[in-house]
Amino acid sequence: MAQKIWKMGISPDNFIADTVNLTNEELGLYFRLLCYAWKNEATLPNDMDRLKRICQNADEKMINYILPHLLFDAFLSFSVLS
C-alpha cells in the first residue's frame, strides 16, 4: 500500500500570481481540480462527465477555461490528462 501524503506544498506568492485573474468561482474549480489531481498522482480524467462531477456539475465552458491555467502554471507539473 502506498504511503499517503497528507500535505500539498503551495507557494502563496506563485498561487496568487497564477490565479489573480480568476473569479472566485473559477478559483474554486481550479482548487478542486488541483486537489483531485494531487490525490490521483498528478492526473486528471480526460472525460468531461467525470470532470463535471469533480467540479460539482460546473459548466463545461468554465472547466475548459480553467484547465489550461491548472495544467500550465509554474508550480504544477502535470504532464497529460489520463
C-alpha positions, -999 to 999 in steps of 0.1 A, spaced: 0 0 0 14 34 -10 21 59 17 -4 87 18 10 122 15 -10 145 39 2 179 28 4 197 -6 31 224 -8 18 256 -24 38 288 -27 14 316 -18 32 341 -40 30 318 -70 -6 308 -63 -17 344 -60 2 354 -91 -11 325 -111 -47 329 -101 -51 367 -97 -73 370 -128 -97 341 -119 -131 349 -104 -140 333 -71 -160 306 -89 -131 299 -112 -107 298 -83 -129 272 -65 -129 250 -96 -92 255 -100 -85 244 -64 -110 215 -65 -92 201 -97 -58 208 -81 -67 188 -50 -82 160 -71 -50 158 -92 -29 158 -61 -47 128 -48 -46 110 -81 -9 110 -90 -10 144 -107 -35 134 -133 -70 145 -143 -95 124 -162 -98 130 -199 -136 127 -196 -157 158 -194 -185 140 -175 -160 130 -148 -146 165 -146 -181 179 -142 -187 155 -113 -154 165 -97 -164 202 -101 -199 197 -88 -216 199 -122 -198 231 -132 -204 244 -167 -183 227 -194 -172 261 -207 -159 271 -173 -140 238 -169 -124 242 -203 -113 277 -193 -98 265 -160 -78 235 -173 -51 254 -192 -45 276 -161 -42 244 -139 -21 224 -163 5 251 -172 10 271 -140 47 272 -130 41 254 -96 24 224 -112 39 196 -133 10 177 -148 21 160 -180 -10 146 -196 -47 140 -188 -54 104 -181 
